[in-house]
Amino acid sequence: MVGIQFSAITHKHMLYAVAAVEAGSFRQAAVRLHVRESTISRKIRDLEAAIGASIFIRLRSGVELTDAGAIFVSLARKALTSFDAALRMQISESGFKFKMVEANCILLDGNWIIARAP
């Protein structure tokens, strides 16, 4: 997609967006993920800036997805599932223990492209 800065979208951006949808609010997503609500809000704002579209309609009672948000969250769920499965497979095949670090990544033509961690 033209105009999207893929390197600006991280695993956490996707995780926080999906968590907000599932929880129904940034506040409840923050509680579930053990982070501050301001962290969720800031990451979602950064994500919306990176993709150039609003993902959520912010209401007093919580959040609702926009049409663009529904598409993004659907793709984010698939990406998170694929990424987590790849990590589990790597652990089981290698037998090594490793520390999970945040990395910038995208799925391109079925291949994960992982940039250096920020």
Phi and psi in degrees as GROMACS dihedral restraints (atoms count N, CA, C in turn):
[ dihedral_restraints ]
;  ai    aj    ak    al  type     phi  dphi    fc
    3     4     5     6     1   -72.4    20    10
    4     5     6     7     1   137.5    20    10
    6     7     8     9     1    93.0    20    10
    7     8     9    10     1   -16.1    20    10
    9    10    11    12     1   -87.7    20    10
   10    11    12    13     1   130.7    20    10
   12    13    14    15     1   -92.2    20    10
   13    14    15    16     1    91.7    20    10
   15    16    17    18     1   -57.5    20    10
   16    17    18    19     1   -35.3    20    10
   18    19    20    21     1   -66.4    20    10
   19    20    21    22     1   -15.5    20    10
   21    22    23    24     1   -86.5    20    10
   22    23    24    25     1   -10.7    20    10
   24    25    26    27     1  -100.1    20    10
   25    26    27    28     1   118.9    20    10
   27    28    29    30     1  -111.0    20    10
   28    29    30    31     1   171.9    20    10
   30    31    32    33     1   -54.3    20    10
   31    32    33    34     1   -42.8    20    10
   33    34    35    36     1   -64.0    20    10
   34    35    36    37     1   -39.3    20    10
   36    37    38    39     1   -56.5    20    10
   37    38    39    40     1   -48.4    20    10
   39    40    41    42     1   -65.6    20    10
   40    41    42    43     1   -43.9    20    10
   42    43    44    45     1   -60.2    20    10
   43    44    45    46     1   -45.2    20    10
   45    46    47    48     1   -66.7    20    10
   46    47    48    49     1   -39.4    20    10
   48    49    50    51     1   -64.1    20    10
   49    50    51    52     1   -45.6    20    10
   51    52    53    54     1   -64.7    20    10
   52    53    54    55     1   -42.2    20    10
   54    55    56    57     1   -62.1    20    10
   55    56    57    58     1   -40.3    20    10
   57    58    59    60     1   -64.3    20    10
   58    59    60    61     1   -39.5    20    10
   60    61    62    63     1   -64.6    20    10
   61    62    63    64     1   -49.0    20    10
   63    64    65    66     1   -65.2    20    10
   64    65    66    67     1   -36.1    20    10
   66    67    68    69     1   -83.1    20    10
   67    68    69    70     1   -25.1    20    10
   69    70    71    72     1    88.1    20    10
   70    71    72    73     1    -4.3    20    10
   72    73    74    75     1  -161.7    20    10
   73    74    75    76     1   157.8    20    10
   75    76    77    78     1   -66.4    20    10
   76    77    78    79     1   -37.2    20    10
   78    79    80    81     1   -62.2    20    10
   79    80    81    82     1   -48.6    20    10
   81    82    83    84     1   -68.5    20    10
   82    83    84    85     1   -34.5    20    10
   84    85    86    87     1   -63.5    20    10
   85    86    87    88     1   -41.0    20    10
   87    88    89    90     1   -63.1    20    10
   88    89    90    91     1   -41.6    20    10
   90    91    92    93     1   -61.3    20    10
   91    92    93    94     1   -46.8    20    10
   93    94    95    96     1   -63.0    20    10
   94    95    96    97     1   -36.0    20    10
   96    97    98    99     1   -95.5    20    10
   97    98    99   100     1    -0.3    20    10
   99   100   101   102     1    59.6    20    10
  100   101   102   103     1    44.5    20    10
  102   103   104   105     1  -131.3    20    10
  103   104   105   106     1   171.7    20    10
  105   106   107   108     1   -77.9    20    10
  106   107   108   109     1   149.8    20    10
  108   109   110   111     1   -59.2    20    10
  109   110   111   112     1   -36.8    20    10
  111   112   113   114     1   -63.4    20    10
  112   113   114   115     1   -30.0    20    10
  114   115   116   117     1   -67.0    20    10
  115   116   117   118     1   -46.4    20    10
  117   118   119   120     1   -61.0    20    10
  118   119   120   121     1   -49.3    20    10
  120   121   122   123     1   -58.6    20    10
  121   122   123   124     1   -44.5    20    10
  123   124   125   126     1   -65.5    20    10
  124   125   126   127     1   -44.0    20    10
  126   127   128   129     1   -64.5    20    10
  127   128   129   130     1   -39.0    20    10
  129   130   131   132     1   -67.1    20    10
  130   131   132   133     1   -41.1    20    10
  132   133   134   135     1   -60.9    20    10
  133   134   135   136     1   -44.2    20    10
  135   136   137   138     1   -62.2    20    10
  136   137   138   139     1   -41.9    20    10
  138   139   140   141     1   -62.3    20    10
  139   140   141   142     1   -45.9    20    10
  141   142   143   144     1   -61.8    20    10
  142   143   144   145     1   -37.8    20    10
  144   145   146   147     1   -65.9    20    10
  145   146   147   148     1   -40.2    20    10
  147   148   149   150     1   -66.5    20    10
  148   149   150   151     1   -38.0    20    10
  150   151   152   153     1   -92.9    20    10
  151   152   153   154     1   -10.3    20    10
  153   154   155   156     1    74.3    20    10
  154   155   156   157     1    27.0    20    10
  156   157   158   159     1  -152.6    20    10
  157   158   159   160     1   151.0    20    10
  159   160   161   162     1   -76.3    20    10
  160   161   162   163     1   136.2    20    10
  162   163   164   165     1   -96.9    20    10
  163   164   165   166     1   -35.8    20    10
  165   166   167   168     1  -121.5    20    10
  166   167   168   169     1   148.1    20    10
  168   169   170   171     1   -97.1    20    10
  169   170   171   172     1   120.4    20    10
  171   172   173   174     1   -90.0    20    10
  172   173   174   175     1   121.5    20    10
  174   175   176   177     1  -119.5    20    10
  175   176   177   178     1   163.3    20    10
  177   178   179   180     1   -60.6    20    10
  178   179   180   181     1   -34.2    20    10
  180   181   182   183     1   -86.2    20    10
  181   182   183   184     1    -4.3    20    10
  183   184   185   186     1   146.9    20    10
  184   185   186   187     1  -142.3    20    10
  186   187   188   189     1  -132.7    20    10
  187   188   189   190     1   152.0    20    10
  189   190   191   192     1  -130.5    20    10
  190   191   192   193     1   150.7    20    10
  192   193   194   195     1   -77.4    20    10
  193   194   195   196     1   142.1    20    10
  195   196   197   198     1   -80.9    20    10
  196   197   198   199     1   174.4    20    10
  198   199   200   201     1   -61.2    20    10
  199   200   201   202     1   -43.5    20    10
  201   202   203   204     1   -64.2    20    10
  202   203   204   205     1   -37.5    20    10
  204   205   206   207     1   -64.1    20    10
  205   206   207   208     1   -39.2    20    10
  207   208   209   210     1   -62.3    20    10
  208   209   210   211     1   -41.6    20    10
  210   211   212   213     1   -66.2    20    10
  211   212   213   214     1   -47.5    20    10
  213   214   215   216     1   -60.8    20    10
  214   215   216   217     1   -46.9    20    10
  216   217   218   219     1   -65.2    20    10
  217   218   219   220     1   -37.2    20    10
  219   220   221   222     1   -59.9    20    10
  220   221   222   223     1   -46.0    20    10
  222   223   224   225     1   -68.8    20    10
  223   224   225   226     1   -37.9    20    10
  225   226   227   228     1   -63.9    20    10
  226   227   228   229     1   -41.3    20    10
  228   229   230   231     1   -59.0    20    10
  229   230   231   232     1   -44.7    20    10
  231   232   233   234     1   -64.0    20    10
  232   233   234   235     1   -42.9    20    10
  234   235   236   237     1   -64.5    20    10
  235   236   237   238     1   -43.5    20    10
  237   238   239   240     1   -63.6    20    10
  238   239   240   241     1   -42.1    20    10
  240   241   242   243     1   -62.7    20    10
  241   242   243   244     1   -44.9    20    10
  243   244   245   246     1   -64.6    20    10
  244   245   246   247     1   -43.8    20    10
  246   247   248   249     1   -64.1    20    10
  247   248   249   250     1   -45.6    20    10
  249   250   251   252     1   -63.8    20    10
  250   251   252   253     1   -40.1    20    10
  252   253   254   255     1   -63.4    20    10
  253   254   255   256     1   -40.6    20    10
  255   256   257   258     1   -63.6    20    10
  256   257   258   259     1   -40.7    20    10
  258   259   260   261     1   -66.0    20    10
  259   260   261   262     1   -42.6    20    10
  261   262   263   264     1   -63.0    20    10
  262   263   264   265     1   -41.2    20    10
  264   265   266   267     1   -64.1    20    10
  265   266   267   268     1   -41.5    20    10
  267   268   269   270     1   -62.7    20    10
  268   269   270   271     1   -40.8    20    10
  270   271   272   273     1   -64.4    20    10
  271   272   273   274     1   -47.7    20    10
  273   274   275   276     1   -69.8    20    10
  274   275   276   277     1   -34.5    20    10
  276   277   278   279     1   -79.5    20    10
  277   278   279   280     1   -33.7    20    10
  279   280   281   282     1   -86.5    20    10
  280   281   282   283     1   -29.3    20    10
  282   283   284   285     1    74.0    20    10
  283   284   285   286     1     1.5    20    10
  285   286   287   288     1   -90.9    20    10
  286   287   288   289     1   149.9    20    10
  288   289   290   291     1   -96.3    20    10
  289   290   291   292     1   141.2    20    10
  291   292   293   294     1  -145.0    20    10
  292   293   294   295     1   160.6    20    10
  294   295   296   297     1   -93.3    20    10
  295   296   297   298     1   131.5    20    10
  297   298   299   300     1   -74.1    20    10
  298   299   300   301     1   128.0    20    10
  300   301   302   303     1  -123.0    20    10
  301   302   303   304     1   153.1    20    10
  303   304   305   306     1   -73.6    20    10
  304   305   306   307     1   133.9    20    10
  306   307   308   309     1  -137.8    20    10
  307   308   309   310     1   149.7    20    10
  309   310   311   312     1   -80.7    20    10
  310   311   312   313     1   128.5    20    10
  312   313   314   315     1  -150.3    20    10
  313   314   315   316     1   156.1    20    10
  315   316   317   318     1  -140.2    20    10
  316   317   318   319     1   156.3    20    10
  318   319   320   321     1  -101.2    20    10
  319   320   321   322     1   117.1    20    10
  321   322   323   324     1  -128.0    20    10
  322   323   324   325     1   117.7    20    10
  324   325   326   327     1    52.0    20    10
  325   326   327   328     1    40.9    20    10
  327   328   329   330     1    79.5    20    10
  328   329   330   331     1     3.7    20    10
  330   331   332   333     1  -117.5    20    10
  331   332   333   334     1   135.1    20    10
  333   334   335   336     1   -77.9    20    10
  334   335   336   337     1   129.6    20    10
  336   337   338   339     1  -112.7    20    10
  337   338   339   340     1   114.7    20    10
  339   340   341   342     1  -113.6    20    10
  340   341   342   343     1   121.3    20    10
  342   343   344   345     1   -87.3    20    10
  343   344   345   346     1   169.3    20    10
  345   346   347   348     1   -58.7    20    10
  346   347   348   349     1   139.7    20    10
  348   349   350   351     1   -61.5    20    10
  349   350   351   352     1   144.1    20    10
